[in-house]
Amino acid sequence: MRILTYTFETVLHMDSAVSDHDFVLRCQPMSTFAQTVLDAQTIITPQTTLSQQIDGFGNLLQIGRIEAPHDVFSFVSSGMLVVDAGDAHPEPAHPIYKRPSAMTVETPEMLAFVRDVLRVIPNASPEAKAKTLSHALCGQMEYSPGATDVATTAAETFSQKRGVCQDFSHILIALLHGEKIPARYVNGLVIGEGATHAWVEFHDGVRWRGIDPTNDRFIDDTYIALSHGRDFTDCPIESGVFRGGARQKQQVSVVVGGDQ
């Protein structure tokens, strides 16, 4: 168990002014069995009123609209939590997490990879299979920023063997589905990253467990979950539409600290 503080800032610079900007944020954590929010706030620039909703996956949405012209949009999310990754209570897995999404369809090549990796432990527990697949995937993939984008599928990334945390997570979800293990995508923050991060939760038959295939380790008390879904498209941290043809440049800064 640890107490973590976090500050997460995203700034979008537009090359020309936009208006009628509708946006949805999933940048503020919620209390769960594994994390308890002690304090949390979000500041938007330009200033506007936020409303809150819960989406179909159980994520906290902060929704707003900026009508006036602006060429910079930013949000700062900060707060404090008590995190205890080992306190995951029993919880059923919804059937939606047993089926592939558009981003996590497994290919014959990926299914062959699963068979080869798990051939010596065909009857192992979901936890052992998740760890073994994560380790094998981490050894095969190259972490390569810029090699993919948010629309790159697990199949495409697995074929080129290069990607980032989003891609590692999509691939592991597909591999776990190949073993009939429910799995889902998680967006969040972690100590030492300096940016947002993504990982996977798999269901061990009783409860959800987190594993980080990019760093090949189980989730511990250094991680803060912000949102989850079948894949990235279900739970982006920021999304929106506006009037205007501006191109955007994004800057992200994340600081997570905690007691020892």
C-alpha positions in Angstrom: 0.0 0.0 0.0 1.3 3.4 -0.9 0.1 7.0 -1.0 0.7 8.5 -4.5 0.4 12.1 -5.7 0.1 12.9 -9.4 0.0 15.9 -11.7 -0.9 15.3 -15.3 -0.9 18.1 -17.8 -1.8 18.1 -21.5 -1.6 21.1 -23.8 -2.9 21.2 -27.3 -1.5 23.9 -29.5 -3.5 24.7 -32.7 -1.9 26.5 -35.6 -5.1 28.5 -36.1 -8.0 29.4 -33.8 -10.9 27.0 -33.4 -14.3 27.4 -31.8 -17.4 25.3 -30.7 -15.0 22.9 -29.1 -16.7 19.9 -27.5 -14.5 17.6 -25.5 -14.5 14.5 -23.3 -11.8 13.8 -20.7 -10.9 10.6 -18.8 -8.1 12.2 -16.9 -9.3 11.8 -13.3 -9.0 8.5 -11.5 -11.9 6.9 -9.7 -11.9 4.9 -6.4 -11.8 1.1 -6.9 -10.9 -1.8 -4.7 -7.2 -1.2 -5.7 -7.1 2.6 -5.4 -8.9 5.1 -3.2 -9.0 8.7 -4.3 -8.3 11.1 -1.4 -8.3 14.3 -3.5 -8.7 15.1 -7.2 -9.3 18.1 -9.4 -9.1 19.1 -13.0 -8.4 22.6 -14.4 -9.3 23.5 -18.0 -7.9 26.4 -20.1 -9.8 28.3 -21.5 -12.0 28.1 -18.4 -15.3 26.4 -18.8 -17.9 24.4 -16.9 -17.4 20.7 -16.6 -20.1 18.1 -16.2 -19.5 14.5 -15.0 -20.8 11.2 -16.2 -19.9 7.5 -16.0 -19.5 5.7 -19.3 -20.6 2.1 -20.1 -17.2 0.8 -18.9 -17.4 2.5 -15.6 -15.0 5.3 -16.3 -15.4 8.9 -15.1 -16.1 11.3 -17.9 -15.6 15.1 -17.6 -17.4 16.8 -20.5 -17.2 20.4 -21.6 -17.6 22.9 -24.4 -15.7 26.0 -25.3 -17.6 28.2 -27.8 -15.2 31.2 -28.1 -12.2 31.1 -30.5 -9.0 29.7 -29.0 -5.7 28.3 -30.3 -4.6 26.6 -27.0 -6.5 24.0 -25.0 -5.1 22.5 -21.9 -6.1 20.4 -18.9 -4.3 19.7 -15.6 -5.4 16.8 -13.5 -3.9 16.4 -10.0 -4.6 14.7 -6.8 -3.7 12.1 -4.2 -4.6 8.4 -3.9 -4.0 5.4 -1.6 -3.0 2.5 -4.0 -3.0 -1.2 -3.0 -2.7 -3.3 -6.1 -3.0 -6.5 -4.0 -6.5 -5.6 -2.8 -8.3 -6.6 -5.9 -11.6 -8.1 -4.7 -13.6 -10.8 -6.5 -15.4 -9.4 -9.5 -16.9 -11.2 -12.5 -15.7 -10.5 -16.0 -18.2 -9.1 -18.4 -18.5 -11.3 -21.6 -17.5 -8.3 -23.7 -13.9 -8.7 -22.5 -13.8 -12.3 -23.8 -14.3 -11.2 -27.5 -11.9 -9.4 -29.8 -12.4 -5.7 -30.6 -11.5 -4.1 -33.9 -8.1 -3.3 -32.5 -7.4 -6.7 -30.9 -8.3 -9.3 -33.5 -5.9 -12.2 -33.3 -4.3 -13.5 -36.5 -3.1 -17.1 -37.4 0.4 -15.8 -36.8 -0.5 -14.6 -33.3 -2.3 -17.8 -32.4 0.7 -19.8 -33.6 2.9 -17.6 -31.3 0.6 -18.4 -28.3 0.8 -22.2 -29.0 4.5 -22.1 -29.3 5.1 -20.0 -26.2 2.6 -22.0 -24.0 3.4 -25.5 -25.3 5.3 -26.4 -22.1 2.5 -25.1 -19.8 -0.7 -25.9 -21.6 -2.7 -26.3 -18.4 -1.2 -23.4 -16.4 -3.2 -20.8 -14.6 -4.3 -17.6 -16.3 -1.7 -15.7 -14.2 1.1 -18.0 -15.4 0.0 -17.8 -19.0 -0.3 -14.0 -18.8 3.2 -13.7 -17.3 4.7 -16.1 -19.9 3.1 -14.4 -22.8 4.1 -11.0 -21.6 7.7 -12.1 -21.2 7.8 -13.6 -24.7 6.2 -10.6 -26.2 8.6 -8.2 -24.5 11.5 -10.2 -25.9 10.1 -10.2 -29.4 8.9 -6.5 -29.7 11.0 -3.4 -30.0 9.8 -0.3 -28.2 9.8 2.3 -31.0 8.0 5.6 -30.5 6.7 6.9 -33.8 6.5 3.4 -35.4 2.7 3.3 -35.0 -0.2 5.6 -34.3 -3.5 5.4 -32.4 -5.2 3.6 -35.3 -2.6 0.8 -35.6 -4.1 -2.6 -34.8 -2.5 -5.4 -32.8 -2.2 -7.5 -35.9 -0.3 -4.7 -37.7 2.1 -4.1 -34.8 2.7 -7.8 -34.2 3.7 -8.2 -37.9 6.2 -5.3 -37.8 7.5 -6.2 -34.3 7.7 -2.5 -33.3 5.4 -0.2 -31.3 4.7 1.5 -28.0 2.8 0.7 -24.8 -0.6 0.9 -26.5 0.5 -1.6 -29.1 2.1 -4.0 -26.6 -1.1 -3.9 -24.6 -3.3 -4.5 -27.7 -1.2 -7.5 -28.7 -1.2 -9.1 -25.2 -5.0 -8.7 -25.1 -5.3 -10.5 -28.4 -2.9 -13.3 -27.2 -4.9 -13.8 -24.0 -8.1 -13.9 -26.0 -6.5 -16.7 -27.9 -6.4 -18.7 -24.6 -10.0 -17.7 -23.8 -8.8 -15.4 -21.0 -10.8 -12.2 -20.5 -8.6 -9.2 -20.9 -9.0 -5.4 -21.1 -7.0 -2.3 -21.9 -6.1 0.3 -19.2 -4.9 3.9 -19.5 -3.1 5.4 -16.6 0.0 6.8 -14.9 3.0 5.2 -13.3 6.0 6.5 -11.3 9.0 7.3 -13.5 7.3 7.4 -16.9 6.9 11.2 -17.4 3.9 10.5 -19.8 0.7 8.5 -19.7 1.0 4.7 -19.9 -1.0 1.7 -21.0 -1.2 -1.8 -19.6 -3.5 -4.9 -19.5 -5.9 -6.4 -17.0 -6.7 -10.1 -17.3 -9.3 -12.0 -15.3 -7.9 -15.0 -13.4 -11.3 -16.6 -12.9 -12.0 -14.7 -9.7 -10.7 -11.1 -10.0 -9.0 -8.7 -12.4 -5.2 -8.6 -12.3 -2.9 -6.1 -13.9 0.2 -6.7 -16.0 2.4 -4.3 -17.9 3.7 -6.0 -21.1 5.9 -3.0 -22.1 7.9 -3.4 -18.9 7.1 -7.2 -18.4 5.9 -6.9 -14.9 2.7 -7.2 -12.8 1.0 -4.0 -11.8 2.1 -2.8 -8.3 1.5 0.2 -6.1 3.3 2.6 -8.4 0.5 2.6 -11.0 -2.7 4.8 -11.1 -5.5 3.6 -13.4 -7.5 6.3 -15.2 -9.8 4.4 -17.6 -10.3 1.0 -19.1 -12.1 -0.6 -22.1 -11.8 -3.3 -24.7 -9.0 -1.3 -26.4 -7.7 2.3 -26.7 -10.7 3.5 -28.7 -13.0 2.7 -25.7 -11.2 4.9 -23.2 -9.0 7.7 -24.7 -7.9 10.2 -22.1 -8.9 13.1 -24.3 -11.2 13.3 -27.3 -13.2 16.1 -28.9 -14.4 17.9 -32.0 -14.2 21.6 -32.9 -15.1 24.0 -35.7 -12.0 24.9 -37.7 -9.3 23.2 -39.8 -6.4 23.6 -37.3 -3.6 21.1 -37.0 -2.7 20.2 -33.4 0.6 19.7 -31.5 0.3 18.0 -28.2 2.5 18.3 -25.1 2.1 15.9 -22.2 3.8 16.1 -18.8 3.2 13.6 -16.0 4.7 13.5 -12.5 3.8 10.7 -10.1 5.3 10.6 -6.6 4.8 8.5 -3.5 5.9 7.6 -0.1 8.5 4.8 0.4 
